[in-house]
Amino acid sequence: MLATAISKIQGSPISAIFDQATKLRTEGRDLIDFSVGEPDFDTPEHICTAGIDAVKQGVTRYTPVDGTADLKAAVARKFQRDNSLDYTAAEIVISAGAKPLLATAMQAVLNTDDEVIIPTPAWPSHIGMVEVCSANPVMVPTTHEDGFKLNAATLAAAITPKTKLLLLCSPSNPTGAVYSAKALADLAEVLRRHPDILVISDDLYEHIVFDDNRFATLAAVAPDLSDRILTVNGVSKAYAMTGWRIGYAGGPQWWMDGMRKISSQINGGPCSISQAASIAALDGPQRFLATWCDTYCSRRDIALEGLAKIDGLKLSKPEGAFYLMPHCGGLLGRKRPDGQVIETSTDLASYLLEAGVVIVPGAGFFCDPYFRMSIATSEANIIEGLKRMAAACNALK
């Protein structure tokens, strides 16, 4: 029999769409895929070369469970250079991706029935990780009208005596919302009144920020709270290294020590080859990051222009990451050509899949009626996908 905590976790509605898409592909269907949350760029050559060199030099053995000293030093340099955060080696943990870091960070501090405040729309794994700990996610809804951001008043209203943790993701998956330094400072004012609340800052999309927006992270904005803030990042999104599986975190040593204990029991050290490549990523040329960001921004604008022509959608302009989160409430209640009624974003996703377009329904991110559309694909794919979407939506009665 499964553990009680596991039995409470709900299957994601996203998986149903993915299963349908896989089936259609095996049947030879041509699909434009807006569901994939990873860069479509290749890993830069100097990073790949570093990985190949590591293999040739025999860097293929176990590493410390929390990462090599060399990669920790590179992470410390990155945090200081980009975020003005100073961490010692004892305050840094490396793992096989940011996802395990988030999970072990929660396992290290959460007890049964503790509450974790998470703004929605939210990445599904953020919720699932809380539930695995037998803790309770407190989902605070945000909308396109408020920029999909938690503010000081809504944070204060969500806090109860059971609140243990606040989880922030900026730039956000799935909404693209970016918290400014001022917005984070406002949240910090609330947190100062509640000294027992911890914070995890998921900064994985740090280098994908558009227009005049600037990336900020809470530990740098409110250094007086740094003894209870864990800052999580990784090489996957910024450096197109999703398959290399390296994430890193900086935070107070007491928290990191707890994470190390857990990691020592459930996994070995991260891949030695990937760690060598990640040093090259963090210490090597960074100029291409701005070029890639400009490309994402251009794609965002193309997508916004096309989506604006579809009756029934309401749009917010993403400030970062590579996702759009249109509100599709205006399409609900309309009938497909076969007479079926579109009642939810999941219905809309299934309908668009038949039209050759893969999107992710908002239900998968604990919000409806929205859907997520990734722009981590070519301009040609975006333009063609929007044509298909427009034709399908215009056929609704």
N, C-alpha and C positions, 0 to 999 in steps of 0.2 A: 504494500500500500504506500502511496506517495505521502511525503510529508505534508502537513496541513498547509504550510506556507505555499508549497508548490501547487497544491490543488486549488488555491484561491486565484492563481494567475490565469488571466483570460488569454485565449489565443487571439492573435492580432488579425483584424480584418484585412490587413495588408497582404497576408499570406494567400488569401483567396484570389486576389488580383494577380499576384505573382504566379500562382498555379495555373490560372487561366491563360496568362501570357505565355508560359512555358508550353502549354498544350498547343496553343495556336502556332507558336514557332515550329514545333515538331511537325505540324501539318503544312509548313511552308508559307505561313502568312507573313507578310511584310509589316513589321511593327516599328513605329517611331517611339522610342522608349524615353519617357520623361521621369522615370522612377528611380534611376540609379544615382545614388549619393556619393559619387567619387569622381575626381578629376578625369577628364578624357585626354589629358596630356600624358606623354611618356615621362617616366622618371628621368631627370637630367643626367647627361652622360657622366659627369664627374662623380655623381653619387653611385651610379652603377659601377664605374671603374673602381671606386673604393671597395665595393662589395666583392668584386672579382679579385682584386688584390688581396683581400682578406682570405679568400679561399686558397689562393696560390701560396700565401704565407703561412698556411696552416692554422689560421684563426678560426678553428672549427670545434672548439671544446666548450665544456661547461663554463659559464660565467657566474659571478655572484648573483644571488637571487634578485637583488635590487639593481642590477646593472653594473657595467664595468666602470672603473674609476675614470677612464678616459672619456666615456660618454657623459658621465655625471659632470665632469669638468666642462664639457662642451655645453651641456644644458645650463649650468650655472652662468657661463658666459652669455648664452642666449637670453636668459632671464634678466641679467644685468643690462645688456645692450638694448634689448627691445622694450623692457618693462620696468627698468630701474628697480628690480627686485634682487636682493642679495640672499642667496641660499648657500649653505655649506653642503658638503657631500652627504652629511647625515640628514639633511633636510630635503633630499632629492631621492625619488624612487623611479626606476625605469621598469616598464612592463611590456608584454607582448600586445601593444596597442593601448589606446586610452580607455577603451571599454573595461578591461580588467581592473585598471586603476580606479575607475569610478565605483566598480562593484566592491573591491576590497576596501576602499575608503569608507563606504557605507557599512560594510560588515564590521569594520574596526570600531565604529562609534554608535551604531544603532542597536537599541534594545526593543523587545516586543512592545508594540503599541506606541512607540515613539512616532512623532509626526514629522513629515518632511514636506515643506512648502515648495511646490513646483508650478510655475506659470504654464498655462496651456494656451495654445497648442504646444505639445511637448513631444520630444523624441520618445518613442514607446519604451525603450530600454531604461530610460531614467525612472519610469514608473515601475517597471518590472523588477529592477534592482532593489528598490525600496520594499516591494512585496516579498521578495526572497528573504529579506531580513526580518520578516514578520512585523515590519513597521507599516505605518499607514501614510500613503501619499495624500497630501492635501492639495488638490488641484485648484488653482486660482485662475479662472478664465480671463483671457484678454481677447481683444478683437482687432480687426483691421482699423476700426475707428480710433483706437487708442495706440495704434502703432505696434500692437502685440507686445506691450511692455507692462511689467509690474511696476506700480508706483508706490510711493511711501505709504499712502493711505490704505491701499489694498493689501500691502504687506502687513501693516499694523493690524488690520482687521482680521487677518488670517492667523495671527499668532495666538496660541493657547498655552496653558501650562505644560502641555505635552510636546510642544514644538521643540525639536532637537536640531533641525537642519534646514537650511535654505539652499536650493540648487538653482544656480543661474547659468544660462547658456547664451553667450553673446560673442560674435554674431550667432543668431539662433538657427538651429535646425529644429523645426521646418520653416520658420517664418522669414528669416533674413533680418530680423530686428537686431539693432545694435544699441546697447546701453552706453550713453555718453558718460563722460566723467562726472558731469553734474547729476545725471540720473542715479549713478552709483553712489555719489556722495549723499543724496537724499535717502537712499536705502540704508546707508551706513548710519545715518542719524537715528533711524528706527532701531537698528541692531545694537547701538550703544546702550539703549534702554533695556536690552535683553542680553545680558552678558553670557548666558548659557547656550545661546544659539550658535551653531557652527555653520560654515558656508563652504560649499563646493562651487568653484567657478570653472565651468567647462569652456575653455578658450580655443577649441580645436580649429575654428575658422578665423582665427586672429588676423591672418594676412589677406583676407578677402573682404575688404571694406570699400564702399563706393562713395563717390561724390565728395562732399565736404565733411563726411563723417570721419571720426577718428576712433581707433580702437582704444579702449581703456579696460583695466582689470581691477577688481575691487581691492586686492591686497596693496596695489600701488596707490589707489585713490584714498584708502583709509588704512595707512600703515599701523595705526594704533590697534587695529583689529586683526593684524596678521597672525597672532598666536592662535586664531581659530578659523583661518581661511586656508583651504587647500586649492591650489591653482593647477588645473589639469590641462595638458596640451599634448601634442604629438606631431609626427612628421607626415601623417597620412594625407591630410587635405592640402596643406601648404605646398608640399614637395612632390605630390603625386606618388606617394609611397604606400598606398593602402595595403598592398600585399606584403610589404616588408614587416608590418606589424610591430611598430615601436611607438609607445606613448611614454610620457614622462610627467611627473608631478613634483611641485615644490610646496612645502608647508612646514608647520611646526614639527619639531623632531618627535614629540610624544605621539603625534598622529602617524607620522611616517614609520615609527618603530612598530606600531600596531599593524600597519599594512605589511611591513616586512615579515612579521610573525605569520600572518595569514599566508602570504605568498610562499614562505618557506615550506608550508605544509601541503599546498595544493598545486604548485607548479615549480619547475626549475627556472633557471635564469633565462632572460630573453635571448633570442637567436644572436650568436656572436657575430655572424656575418652582417645581419641587419643593423646591429649596433655600430659596427665599423662604418657602414654606409651612412648612418644617421649623423655620425660625427662630421662627415664630409658635407652633409646637408646643412647642418647648423653652423659650421665654421666656414663653409665655402661661399661662392658668389650668391648674392641675394637679389640682384637687380631683376632677374627674370620674374620674381614674385609680383612686381608691379606690372609687368607686361601681361602676365596671366590674369591679374586682377582687372586690368583694362579690358581684356577679352571677355571676361565674365560680365563686366558692366555693359559692354556693347550688346552682348546676348540678352541681358536683362531688358534693355531698352527695346530690342526687337520683339521680345516676348510680350512686354507690356503693351506695345503698340498693337500687336495682333490680338491680344486678349481683349483690349478695349473695344474692339469691333464686334465682339460677341455679346449679343443682348442677353441679359440675365446675370452677368458677372459684375462684381464690385472688386476693385483692385486697391492694394496698398503697394507702395514702392519699396521693395526690399533695400535695406541699407548695407547689406553684406551677405556673406555665404553665397551659395549658388542655387537658391530655391525661390519660387514664388508661391504665394498662398492665396489664391483667389477665393472670394466668397461666392458660392454658387447658389445661394438661396433663391435667386430669381428664376432658376431653371427647374426648381422642385415643383411638382404638381403638373408639369407638362408631360405630354404623351409621346412616346416613341412612335415611329411609323407602324410598328406592329400592335399598337394600342396599349402597351404596358406603360404604367405611370412611373416617372422618375421621382421617387420619394426621399431618397437620401444621396449623400455624396458617393456612397458605395454603389448605388444603382447607376449613377452617372459614370463612375469609373468603368463599370461593366459595359455600359452602352458605348463609351468611347473606345474601349478595347476592341469591340466588334468593328469599329470604324478605323482600326489600325493605330490607335494611340494609347500608350500606357501612362496613366497617372496614378497617384496614390490617394485614396479617399481620406478625407479629414477625420473620419472615425478612427483611423489608425493612429492619429495624433491627439485623440481625445478632444476633438472639436468637430462640429457639424453645423451648418453646411459649408465646408471648405474642401479644397483638394490641394495637394502639393505637386508642384511641377519643377523638376530639376532642369537647369540650363547648362549642366555639365555635358554638353553635346554640341555638335557643330551648328553654325548658323543655318546651314542648309537643312539640317534635321529640324531645327526650330521652326523655320518658315514652312516646311512641308507639314510638320505636325500641326501647326496652327491652322493651316488650310483644311486639314482633315477635321480638326475640332470644330471649326466654324461651320463647315458643311453639315456635320452631324447635329450640332446644336440648332442650326437654322431649320433642320428637318423636324424638330420637336414642335408639337402643336399645343 
